[in-house]
Amino acid sequence: MEIKRTRDGNTLVLAPVGKLDAATAPELADVVRKELDGVTELGFDLAELKYTSSAGLRVFISAQKIMSKQGSMYICNVCDEIKEVFELVGFNDIFDIR
């Protein structure tokens, strides 16, 4: 999986490409852990993410926990399939989904 990164001052946007599953979620989790120092706004741009498993959902939850202490987090450009998963697990109530 490729993870595109865009940093502008204290804002970091991560854009995973492909599938986020048990095999690829640790890579995204590692990027989140290593790159959040000094970040006050974290965005996940899911325009090129076609699938996420529960492992991927855990990465988003972990990032939200970190960002709730140091700033804010949003998720944007969610495809219909992933949007449906977010709705089923109640993420619409937890995340700022744009």
Phi and psi in degrees as GROMACS dihedral restraints (atoms count N, CA, C in turn):
[ dihedral_restraints ]
;  ai    aj    ak    al  type     phi  dphi    fc
    3     4     5     6     1   -96.3    20    10
    4     5     6     7     1   142.6    20    10
    6     7     8     9     1  -125.1    20    10
    7     8     9    10     1   109.6    20    10
    9    10    11    12     1   -82.0    20    10
   10    11    12    13     1   140.8    20    10
   12    13    14    15     1  -126.2    20    10
   13    14    15    16     1   135.9    20    10
   15    16    17    18     1  -132.5    20    10
   16    17    18    19     1   122.1    20    10
   18    19    20    21     1  -120.0    20    10
   19    20    21    22     1   130.1    20    10
   21    22    23    24     1  -135.3    20    10
   22    23    24    25     1    99.1    20    10
   24    25    26    27     1    63.5    20    10
   25    26    27    28     1  -119.8    20    10
   27    28    29    30     1   -93.8    20    10
   28    29    30    31     1     8.5    20    10
   30    31    32    33     1  -106.9    20    10
   31    32    33    34     1   130.9    20    10
   33    34    35    36     1  -123.5    20    10
   34    35    36    37     1   129.9    20    10
   36    37    38    39     1  -117.8    20    10
   37    38    39    40     1   125.3    20    10
   39    40    41    42     1  -108.8    20    10
   40    41    42    43     1   132.3    20    10
   42    43    44    45     1  -127.4    20    10
   43    44    45    46     1    91.8    20    10
   45    46    47    48     1   -71.5    20    10
   46    47    48    49     1   144.9    20    10
   48    49    50    51     1  -119.0    20    10
   49    50    51    52     1   129.9    20    10
   51    52    53    54     1   102.8    20    10
   52    53    54    55     1  -126.7    20    10
   54    55    56    57     1  -115.3    20    10
   55    56    57    58     1   140.0    20    10
   57    58    59    60     1  -113.1    20    10
   58    59    60    61     1   104.6    20    10
   60    61    62    63     1  -139.9    20    10
   61    62    63    64     1  -167.9    20    10
   63    64    65    66     1   -59.0    20    10
   64    65    66    67     1   -29.7    20    10
   66    67    68    69     1   -79.6    20    10
   67    68    69    70     1   -31.6    20    10
   69    70    71    72     1  -106.3    20    10
   70    71    72    73     1   -19.6    20    10
   72    73    74    75     1   -59.1    20    10
   73    74    75    76     1   -39.2    20    10
   75    76    77    78     1   -59.0    20    10
   76    77    78    79     1   -32.6    20    10
   78    79    80    81     1   -65.3    20    10
   79    80    81    82     1   -45.9    20    10
   81    82    83    84     1   -66.1    20    10
   82    83    84    85     1   -41.2    20    10
   84    85    86    87     1   -60.5    20    10
   85    86    87    88     1   -38.8    20    10
   87    88    89    90     1   -65.6    20    10
   88    89    90    91     1   -42.6    20    10
   90    91    92    93     1   -62.1    20    10
   91    92    93    94     1   -43.6    20    10
   93    94    95    96     1   -59.6    20    10
   94    95    96    97     1   -48.9    20    10
   96    97    98    99     1   -60.7    20    10
   97    98    99   100     1   -41.6    20    10
   99   100   101   102     1   -81.1    20    10
  100   101   102   103     1   -24.8    20    10
  102   103   104   105     1  -110.8    20    10
  103   104   105   106     1     7.2    20    10
  105   106   107   108     1   -89.6    20    10
  106   107   108   109     1    -2.9    20    10
  108   109   110   111     1   -61.5    20    10
  109   110   111   112     1   120.5    20    10
  111   112   113   114     1    83.2    20    10
  112   113   114   115     1    -1.6    20    10
  114   115   116   117     1   -85.3    20    10
  115   116   117   118     1   128.0    20    10
  117   118   119   120     1  -108.9    20    10
  118   119   120   121     1   -13.7    20    10
  120   121   122   123     1  -137.3    20    10
  121   122   123   124     1   122.8    20    10
  123   124   125   126     1  -115.2    20    10
  124   125   126   127     1   129.0    20    10
  126   127   128   129     1  -119.5    20    10
  127   128   129   130     1   142.4    20    10
  129   130   131   132     1  -112.9    20    10
  130   131   132   133     1   115.4    20    10
  132   133   134   135     1   -97.8    20    10
  133   134   135   136     1   109.6    20    10
  135   136   137   138     1   -99.6    20    10
  136   137   138   139     1    22.4    20    10
  138   139   140   141     1   -56.9    20    10
  139   140   141   142     1   -32.8    20    10
  141   142   143   144     1  -110.2    20    10
  142   143   144   145     1    13.2    20    10
  144   145   146   147     1   -95.2    20    10
  145   146   147   148     1   123.0    20    10
  147   148   149   150     1  -102.0    20    10
  148   149   150   151     1   -15.5    20    10
  150   151   152   153     1  -158.3    20    10
  151   152   153   154     1   143.7    20    10
  153   154   155   156     1  -139.3    20    10
  154   155   156   157     1   138.9    20    10
  156   157   158   159     1   -98.2    20    10
  157   158   159   160     1  -176.6    20    10
  159   160   161   162     1   -62.1    20    10
  160   161   162   163     1   -28.4    20    10
  162   163   164   165     1   -63.8    20    10
  163   164   165   166     1   -39.8    20    10
  165   166   167   168     1   -67.6    20    10
  166   167   168   169     1   -39.5    20    10
  168   169   170   171     1   -60.2    20    10
  169   170   171   172     1   -38.1    20    10
  171   172   173   174     1   -62.8    20    10
  172   173   174   175     1   -35.0    20    10
  174   175   176   177     1   -63.7    20    10
  175   176   177   178     1   -44.3    20    10
  177   178   179   180     1   -63.0    20    10
  178   179   180   181     1   -41.7    20    10
  180   181   182   183     1   -63.4    20    10
  181   182   183   184     1   -44.9    20    10
  183   184   185   186     1   -61.5    20    10
  184   185   186   187     1   -42.7    20    10
  186   187   188   189     1   -63.9    20    10
  187   188   189   190     1   -40.4    20    10
  189   190   191   192     1   -62.4    20    10
  190   191   192   193     1   -39.9    20    10
  192   193   194   195     1   -61.4    20    10
  193   194   195   196     1   -43.3    20    10
  195   196   197   198     1   -65.5    20    10
  196   197   198   199     1   -48.2    20    10
  198   199   200   201     1   -70.5    20    10
  199   200   201   202     1   -23.0    20    10
  201   202   203   204     1   -66.8    20    10
  202   203   204   205     1   -19.0    20    10
  204   205   206   207     1   -94.2    20    10
  205   206   207   208     1   -20.9    20    10
  207   208   209   210     1  -128.4    20    10
  208   209   210   211     1     3.1    20    10
  210   211   212   213     1   164.7    20    10
  211   212   213   214     1  -133.8    20    10
  213   214   215   216     1  -136.9    20    10
  214   215   216   217     1   163.7    20    10
  216   217   218   219     1  -140.3    20    10
  217   218   219   220     1   143.7    20    10
  219   220   221   222     1  -138.1    20    10
  220   221   222   223     1   161.3    20    10
  222   223   224   225     1  -127.5    20    10
  223   224   225   226     1   132.0    20    10
  225   226   227   228     1  -133.9    20    10
  226   227   228   229     1   167.0    20    10
  228   229   230   231     1    54.9    20    10
  229   230   231   232     1    48.5    20    10
  231   232   233   234     1   -85.7    20    10
  232   233   234   235     1   127.6    20    10
  234   235   236   237     1   -69.8    20    10
  235   236   237   238     1   162.8    20    10
  237   238   239   240     1   -59.6    20    10
  238   239   240   241     1   -38.1    20    10
  240   241   242   243     1   -65.4    20    10
  241   242   243   244     1   -44.5    20    10
  243   244   245   246     1   -73.3    20    10
  244   245   246   247     1   -36.0    20    10
  246   247   248   249     1   -59.1    20    10
  247   248   249   250     1   -39.2    20    10
  249   250   251   252     1   -64.6    20    10
  250   251   252   253     1   -41.3    20    10
  252   253   254   255     1   -62.2    20    10
  253   254   255   256     1   -45.5    20    10
  255   256   257   258     1   -57.4    20    10
  256   257   258   259     1   -42.3    20    10
  258   259   260   261     1   -65.8    20    10
  259   260   261   262     1   -41.9    20    10
  261   262   263   264     1   -63.3    20    10
  262   263   264   265     1   -36.7    20    10
  264   265   266   267     1   -94.2    20    10
  265   266   267   268     1     0.9    20    10
  267   268   269   270     1    83.3    20    10
  268   269   270   271     1    18.1    20    10
  270   271   272   273     1   -69.1    20    10
  271   272   273   274     1   -20.6    20    10
  273   274   275   276     1   -60.8    20    10
  274   275   276   277     1   -27.8    20    10
  276   277   278   279     1   -84.5    20    10
  277   278   279   280     1   -18.2    20    10
  279   280   281   282     1   -98.4    20    10
  280   281   282   283     1   -41.4    20    10
  282   283   284   285     1  -104.4    20    10
  283   284   285   286     1   154.0    20    10
  285   286   287   288     1   -85.8    20    10
  286   287   288   289     1    99.9    20    10
  288   289   290   291     1  -103.4    20    10
  289   290   291   292     1   119.3    20    10
